[in-house]
Amino acid sequence: MIEKRKFNRYNVSNFQDFHASLDGESEMIRVVSIGKGGCGFLDYNLSEEEAAGAALKPSQKVRCTFYLFDGTITVAGTLKYIKPLQVADVFVRHYGIEFEESHQELVAPFIEKLSALAAKGKILPA
């Protein structure tokens, strides 16, 4: 059974003004989607062995810091999954983060701005 998300997500993988960091992971990590309930990160340029293993583990509490629209926020969440992937000859890890309910309102202003950009066709829903 596939679990549906409670909130819309936005694809920010090509949005140059959006940057983020995730606890304990490499400098090559990039946020690819975000919504009020969570986000997704990709960790790039890994060897096949690195893609299969990760310093972070599912169910671990993490902190995500987002830099967007001249603002910065840090949100607590839980790492829900890690998926090793191969795209052509590149190995990556996809991290799925669910924000703590008490922190979801912290991202709401960013999400409202992303929603406005999506309405203008500047970013896509994820």
Backbone as CSV, one residue per row, in Angstrom:
resi,resn,N_x,N_y,N_z,CA_x,CA_y,CA_z,C_x,C_y,C_z
1,MET,0.841,-1.185,0.000,0.000,0.000,0.000,0.888,1.251,0.000
2,ILE,0.621,2.178,-0.875,1.405,3.400,-0.974,0.790,4.460,-0.064
3,GLU,1.633,5.034,0.784,1.175,6.087,1.691,1.143,7.414,0.939
4,LYS,-0.002,8.112,1.015,-0.119,9.409,0.360,0.420,10.498,1.272
5,ARG,0.988,11.504,0.658,1.465,12.648,1.427,0.292,13.510,1.856
6,LYS,0.458,14.135,3.018,-0.583,15.032,3.540,-0.535,16.402,2.873
7,PHE,0.661,16.798,2.397,0.856,18.144,1.847,1.504,18.053,0.470
8,ASN,1.244,19.055,-0.360,1.897,19.144,-1.665,3.390,19.338,-1.479
9,ARG,4.130,18.849,-2.457,5.573,19.093,-2.500,5.900,19.803,-3.790
10,TYR,7.024,20.530,-3.746,7.489,21.268,-4.913,8.877,20.776,-5.309
11,ASN,9.066,20.634,-6.623,10.357,20.217,-7.160,11.263,21.441,-7.197
12,VAL,12.282,21.445,-6.357,13.210,22.572,-6.298,14.612,22.168,-6.765
13,SER,14.699,21.027,-7.449,16.012,20.519,-7.854,16.745,21.451,-8.806
14,ASN,16.028,22.213,-9.609,16.659,23.135,-10.557,16.475,24.596,-10.176
15,PHE,15.997,24.840,-8.979,15.747,26.201,-8.515,17.028,26.718,-7.866
16,GLN,17.738,27.573,-8.565,19.074,27.996,-8.158,19.108,28.809,-6.862
17,ASP,17.995,29.419,-6.489,17.978,30.260,-5.286,17.666,29.482,-4.013
18,PHE,17.534,28.187,-4.110,17.161,27.365,-2.955,18.318,26.440,-2.597
19,HIS,18.822,26.580,-1.390,19.913,25.727,-0.915,19.535,25.160,0.441
20,ALA,20.137,24.027,0.768,19.818,23.390,2.043,20.974,22.511,2.481
21,SER,20.961,22.169,3.756,21.942,21.216,4.274,21.224,20.233,5.186
22,LEU,21.808,19.060,5.307,21.268,17.980,6.126,22.370,17.485,7.041
23,ASP,22.046,17.267,8.300,23.021,16.791,9.293,23.945,15.702,8.767
24,GLY,25.218,15.901,8.944,26.185,14.829,8.789,26.427,14.291,7.406
25,GLU,25.949,14.939,6.371,26.144,14.381,5.043,27.073,15.253,4.215
26,SER,27.455,14.729,3.053,28.493,15.353,2.236,28.067,16.710,1.699
27,GLU,29.051,17.434,1.199,28.801,18.751,0.612,28.047,18.653,-0.711
28,MET,27.982,17.475,-1.296,27.317,17.309,-2.587,25.816,17.079,-2.442
29,ILE,25.291,17.127,-1.233,23.869,16.873,-1.026,23.052,18.054,-1.533
30,ARG,21.891,17.749,-2.124,21.052,18.804,-2.702,19.589,18.488,-2.412
31,VAL,18.860,19.507,-1.962,17.429,19.340,-1.747,16.757,19.288,-3.120
32,VAL,15.854,18.325,-3.323,15.187,18.178,-4.614,13.690,18.416,-4.534
33,SER,13.114,18.244,-3.337,11.686,18.523,-3.178,11.420,18.960,-1.743
34,ILE,10.376,19.786,-1.584,10.021,20.248,-0.246,8.524,20.559,-0.226
35,GLY,7.936,20.311,0.921,6.548,20.655,1.197,6.432,20.922,2.688
36,LYS,5.251,21.255,3.128,5.057,21.562,4.547,5.369,20.353,5.436
37,GLY,5.169,19.150,4.928,5.357,17.952,5.738,6.730,17.316,5.671
38,GLY,7.548,17.705,4.683,8.854,17.065,4.579,9.606,17.488,3.332
39,CYS,10.710,16.788,3.093,11.541,17.129,1.941,12.314,15.908,1.487
40,GLY,12.935,16.041,0.323,13.791,14.995,-0.219,15.135,15.581,-0.606
41,PHE,16.197,14.853,-0.287,17.558,15.247,-0.638,18.178,14.169,-1.518
42,LEU,19.085,14.570,-2.399,19.936,13.628,-3.139,21.372,13.905,-2.768
43,ASP,22.123,12.842,-2.544,23.560,12.919,-2.287,24.245,12.364,-3.531
44,TYR,24.994,13.222,-4.228,25.561,12.904,-5.536,27.006,12.435,-5.475
45,ASN,27.468,11.974,-6.645,28.871,11.640,-6.898,29.427,10.639,-5.897
46,LEU,28.703,9.566,-5.693,29.127,8.523,-4.776,29.611,7.316,-5.558
47,SER,30.444,6.523,-4.915,30.758,5.222,-5.490,29.562,4.304,-5.222
48,GLU,29.530,3.174,-5.881,28.420,2.237,-5.666,28.354,1.802,-4.199
49,GLU,29.520,1.585,-3.584,29.566,1.183,-2.179,29.060,2.305,-1.262
50,GLU,29.445,3.557,-1.552,28.980,4.691,-0.749,27.466,4.869,-0.868
51,ALA,26.922,4.658,-2.067,25.479,4.810,-2.264,24.697,3.788,-1.445
52,ALA,25.266,2.604,-1.275,24.586,1.536,-0.534,24.623,1.762,0.976
53,GLY,25.610,2.505,1.467,25.724,2.760,2.904,25.552,4.239,3.180
54,ALA,25.165,4.573,4.405,24.976,5.980,4.755,25.263,6.180,6.226
55,ALA,25.790,7.363,6.576,26.044,7.689,7.980,24.729,7.819,8.742
56,LEU,23.711,8.345,8.061,22.392,8.495,8.680,21.599,7.211,8.489
57,LYS,20.684,6.938,9.412,19.875,5.722,9.355,18.390,6.076,9.466
58,PRO,17.506,5.304,8.798,16.073,5.552,8.932,15.631,5.570,10.394
59,SER,14.674,6.418,10.683,14.114,6.682,12.016,14.986,7.630,12.832
60,GLN,16.167,7.986,12.317,17.059,8.907,13.018,16.489,10.327,12.942
61,LYS,16.619,11.064,14.038,16.232,12.474,14.059,17.305,13.283,13.346
62,VAL,16.882,14.222,12.502,17.821,15.040,11.728,17.383,16.498,11.770
63,ARG,18.297,17.369,11.375,17.993,18.793,11.229,18.312,19.186,9.794
64,CYS,17.350,19.867,9.193,17.514,20.380,7.837,17.538,21.902,7.929
65,THR,18.515,22.499,7.275,18.593,23.961,7.232,18.360,24.391,5.798
66,PHE,17.439,25.344,5.620,17.057,25.821,4.300,17.401,27.294,4.169
67,TYR,17.929,27.649,2.995,18.323,29.021,2.677,17.540,29.432,1.430
68,LEU,16.592,30.364,1.588,15.743,30.742,0.477,15.140,32.110,0.735
69,PHE,15.026,32.895,-0.334,14.376,34.206,-0.251,14.985,35.067,0.851
70,ASP,16.283,35.093,0.932,16.989,35.899,1.928,16.655,35.507,3.362
71,GLY,16.242,34.277,3.563,15.949,33.797,4.908,16.547,32.421,5.134
72,THR,16.691,32.058,6.392,17.216,30.749,6.775,16.332,30.180,7.864
73,ILE,15.994,28.899,7.732,15.285,28.214,8.807,15.912,26.851,9.032
74,THR,15.824,26.377,10.253,16.261,25.028,10.589,15.061,24.274,11.133
75,VAL,14.835,23.103,10.569,13.661,22.307,10.879,14.099,20.929,11.347
76,ALA,13.471,20.431,12.406,13.744,19.074,12.897,12.813,18.094,12.188
77,GLY,13.330,16.913,11.944,12.520,15.894,11.298,13.057,14.508,11.567
78,THR,12.438,13.543,10.912,12.832,12.147,11.021,13.171,11.637,9.630
79,LEU,14.286,10.963,9.528,14.666,10.334,8.264,13.769,9.112,8.078
80,LYS,12.907,9.162,7.064,11.953,8.075,6.832,12.561,6.952,5.995
81,TYR,13.396,7.319,5.013,13.999,6.280,4.175,15.254,6.814,3.496
82,ILE,16.077,5.878,3.052,17.235,6.161,2.201,17.167,5.156,1.057
83,LYS,17.192,5.660,-0.179,17.165,4.792,-1.349,18.431,4.999,-2.163
84,PRO,19.262,3.968,-2.307,20.394,4.106,-3.236,19.867,3.994,-4.670
85,LEU,20.343,4.881,-5.542,19.901,4.908,-6.933,21.091,5.020,-7.858
86,GLN,20.917,4.559,-9.083,21.925,4.765,-10.109,21.261,5.458,-11.281
87,VAL,21.822,6.603,-11.678,21.342,7.357,-12.824,22.501,7.415,-13.811
88,ALA,22.363,6.695,-14.920,23.454,6.511,-15.874,24.635,5.909,-15.112
89,ASP,25.791,6.570,-15.106,26.959,6.051,-14.389,27.151,6.701,-13.031
90,VAL,26.150,7.431,-12.554,26.268,8.160,-11.294,25.436,7.463,-10.220
91,PHE,26.069,7.271,-9.065,25.376,6.672,-7.929,24.977,7.781,-6.962
92,VAL,23.740,7.713,-6.479,23.216,8.719,-5.558,22.444,8.019,-4.441
93,ARG,22.192,8.774,-3.380,21.288,8.333,-2.314,20.152,9.344,-2.248
94,HIS,18.939,8.851,-2.166,17.769,9.724,-1.983,17.309,9.574,-0.537
95,TYR,17.229,10.712,0.178,16.786,10.745,1.563,15.382,11.326,1.621
96,GLY,14.474,10.667,2.312,13.136,11.193,2.544,13.003,11.615,3.998
97,ILE,12.702,12.880,4.216,12.609,13.454,5.561,11.165,13.853,5.834
98,GLU,10.660,13.493,6.999,9.356,13.975,7.453,9.608,14.964,8.588
99,PHE,9.102,16.194,8.430,9.303,17.214,9.454,8.470,16.901,10.694
100,GLU,9.014,17.257,11.846,8.236,17.140,13.069,7.021,18.055,12.948
101,GLU,5.896,17.578,13.437,4.655,18.347,13.308,4.795,19.749,13.893
102,SER,5.515,19.854,15.002,5.683,21.161,15.649,6.559,22.112,14.838
103,HIS,7.269,21.594,13.823,8.146,22.431,12.998,7.552,22.733,11.619
104,GLN,6.418,22.120,11.295,5.848,22.301,9.959,5.471,23.753,9.682
105,GLU,5.055,24.466,10.693,4.693,25.874,10.490,5.916,26.740,10.201
106,LEU,7.095,26.270,10.594,8.317,27.036,10.314,8.576,27.144,8.814
107,VAL,8.227,26.107,8.071,8.467,26.124,6.626,7.308,26.743,5.844
108,ALA,6.186,26.975,6.509,4.987,27.485,5.817,5.252,28.743,4.992
109,PRO,5.985,29.747,5.507,6.241,30.938,4.669,7.031,30.609,3.394
110,PHE,8.001,29.703,3.487,8.752,29.289,2.298,7.826,28.579,1.317
111,ILE,6.972,27.706,1.841,6.075,26.935,0.988,5.093,27.860,0.268
112,GLU,4.609,28.886,0.946,3.705,29.851,0.309,4.398,30.541,-0.872
113,LYS,5.656,30.893,-0.700,6.407,31.538,-1.786,6.640,30.556,-2.934
114,LEU,6.935,29.298,-2.609,7.113,28.285,-3.650,5.804,28.030,-4.387
115,SER,4.696,28.041,-3.655,3.383,27.857,-4.269,3.105,28.978,-5.276
116,ALA,3.464,30.205,-4.918,3.281,31.337,-5.827,4.153,31.172,-7.075
117,LEU,5.383,30.685,-6.901,6.262,30.444,-8.047,5.705,29.328,-8.934
118,ALA,5.130,28.298,-8.310,4.534,27.204,-9.074,3.342,27.703,-9.882
119,ALA,2.554,28.604,-9.289,1.401,29.165,-10.000,1.838,29.946,-11.236
120,LYS,3.041,30.502,-11.216,3.592,31.245,-12.350,4.361,30.339,-13.319
121,GLY,4.451,29.041,-12.981,5.154,28.089,-13.841,6.664,28.099,-13.685
122,LYS,7.178,28.724,-12.636,8.622,28.830,-12.444,9.218,27.588,-11.769
123,ILE,8.408,26.850,-11.017,8.807,25.563,-10.466,7.634,24.611,-10.633
124,LEU,7.899,23.315,-10.479,6.857,22.302,-10.696,6.509,21.599,-9.394
125,PRO,5.268,21.098,-9.305,4.947,20.227,-8.171,5.790,18.960,-8.259
126,ALA,6.105,18.376,-7.124,6.905,17.137,-7.112,5.974,15.948,-7.070
